Amino acid sequence: MAHFTHHSEENYLKTLFKLSSKQIKKVNNIALAKELDLNPATVLEMVRKLVSKKLVKIMPDKTIQLSDTGKKQALIIIRKHRLWEVFLTEKLKYNWNEVHELAEQLEHIQSEDMIDRLETFLGYPEFDPHGDPIPDRKGIIKAKSSIPLSNAIKGKNYIVVSLADTSDSFLEYLGNVNIKPGTKFLLTNHNEYDNSSNVLLQKKVIQLSEKAAKNILIQSA
């Protein structure tokens, strides 16, 4: 039981970090429960446990924040997750939309030495298959400046940096239209009617829905 409790605690810390990274203004018990797909009462009980361990803080406005210790632990979990995703795609040849659930299981391995060896074996990758930066051993993460494709300027060239949504269905969709981190394209139009976007990719125009465009993060090429 302690084993599964530890897994659960790690999932809470990782989820809190991801929510705060999305700059959600109010990460409270309800937002956390929604993200984890759990009952708010269950989430509140775990948050109280994490508070007692000094991993999170409940602020006066009821928002939940990671402590410095909690943030460092969250980044270590994320480091392991993203390294395993690189291993699964590069060495075991899984598709990028197949690795998340497997990495969710592997990220709870506690051996630091094993993870350090894994990083060395992979050649010290800086990014996971979805373009997200991999934290180093100290939990330091390199932030990349980017904007959603939906905010891009018509007529400019861009490169895909990372993805805000890494669900299996979205990754499969992007795979079908040959879009991934590193893909370069020209934004030809934003369609006023439905807020979709047209991009020119390898001499082919692809129309992306508003939802898809908001979840593709880009930089100027």
N, C-alpha and C positions, 0 to 999 in steps of 0.2 A: 504493500500500500504506500509506503514511504517513497518508493521508486516512482509511482504514478503521480504522487503529490508533487514531487520535484519537477516532473515533466510539466505538470499543470502550472506551477509557479513560473517556469521558464517561458511558457506560452503567454502568460499574462504580461511578463516584462517585455517580451518581444512585441506584443500587440500594442502595448502602451507607447513604446518607442516609435512604432510605425504610425500610430495615430498622431503623435506629437510632430513627427516629421512631415505629415500632410498639412501641418499648420491649422488643424481643427481648433477653433477658439476655445471650445469647452469640452475637454475630455473628462466626462463625468461617468458615474456608474452606469447610466442608461446607454451612453455611447459605447462604452466598453462591452456591455452585455450584448448590444446589437452586433458589434464586430466579431465577438466570440460565439455568437448564436447561443447564448446561455441565459438562464433566468437571472434577472437583476439581483434577486436575493442571494443566489449562489455566488454571483460576482462580488457582491458586497462582503460576504464572509471571507472570500479569498483576499480581497483588498485589505481587509483588517489584519489578516495574517501577514501580508507583505509590509504593512505599516509597522507591525510589531517587530519585524526583522529589519526595519529601517531601509527597506528597498523602495518604498514609495511614500509619498506625503499626500495627505488630504488637505487642500487649501481652504481658507475661510468661505470661499464661494462654492465649495463642494467639488471643485475640479480635482482631478487626480494627476499627480506629477511623479515622475521617477526621481529618486534621490540620485546623487552622484554615483553611489555604489550600485544602485539599481540600473542606472543607465549603462555603466560599464559592463555589468552582467548581461544586459540585453544585447549590447554590441558584440560580446563574445559568442552568444548564441547565434546572432545573425552572421557572424564570421564563419562559424561552422556550417551553417545552412548553405551559404553561398559557395563555400569551397566544395561542399559535397555536390552541389548542382553542377559545378564545373567538371568535377570528376565523372559524374554520371553521363554528362553530354559528351565530353571529350574522350574519355577512356572506355566507357561502356556503351557509347553510341546511342543513348536514349535521345528521343526528340525533346526539344526544350519545353514542350507542353506536358511531358510525362514525369518530370523530375521533382516537382514541388512536394508531392506527398511522400516520396521516398526520402527526400532531404529533411522533411519534417520528422521522420523517424530517426534518421542518422544524426541530426543536430544535437541529440541528447546524450551522445557519447561523451563521457567525462574526461577522457585521457587528453591532456594538453599536448603531450609528446606525440601522440598519434596525429593530432590535427596539425602540429608543426611539420611533421614528416609528410603529411598529405600536401601541405602548401608547397614544400620543397619539391616533392614529386611532380606537382603540377606546373612548376616553374614560376612560382610567385605571381599568380594572376591578380590583376587589379580589379577586374569586374567579373560578375557572374554572367551566365548566358543571356540574361534579360537586360544587361547594361548597368546593373546596380553595383556600386563600389563595394569592395570587400574590406572590412575593417582589419587593421593589423593586429599583432599580438597584444598590443596595449589598449586595444579598443578604439583606436583613432581611425576615423573614417574621412576619406577625401570627398568633399561635396563637389558636385558638378552643377554649374549653372545651366538651366534649361527652361524652356517654356512649352506649354501644350501646343500641339500643332494647330489647334483651334484658334490660337492667338497669333499665329504667324502672319507675315505680310505677303500678299499676293505678288508673284513675280520674282520672289527670292529663292535661292537655293539653300537647302537645309540638310542636316544629317541627323538621323535618329540616334538619340543618346541612351534613353532607357524607357521603361514603361511604367505607368502608374497602376495599371491593372495587369496582374500576372496569372489570372485565372486560366484554366486549361482551355476553355472555350475561346477566349480572346487570343491566346497564343496560337491556337489552331487556325483561327480566322486570319491572323497576320501571316502565318506560314503559307496560307493559300494565296495571298497576294504578294508574297516575297518581301515583306517588311520586317526588319529586325534591327537591333542596335548596329550602327555602322552603315545602314542603308542611306544613300544620298538621293535626293529628289528635288524637283522644282514644284513649288506650290503655284498652281495655275489659276485657282479660283476658290472663293468661299461662296456658297450658294445661299442667297438670302432667304429663299423659301423654306428650307428645312435645316439650315445651318450646317449642311454637309460641306466637305472640302474635296477639291479635285487636285490630285498630284500627278506629275509626269514622272514615271519611273521606268527606266529602260525602254524609252520610246512608246510607252503605253500609259494612257490616262486611267487612273484608278479613282473611283469616288469612295470616300470614307464618310461614314455617318458622323453626326455631331458627337455621339458617345465615344466612338473610336478615336476621333481627332483629339478629344480632351484627354485621352489616356496614352497618347503617343507623345513623349517628351523629346524635344529637339533643340539643336543649336544651329546657328548660321554656318553654312559650309564654306 
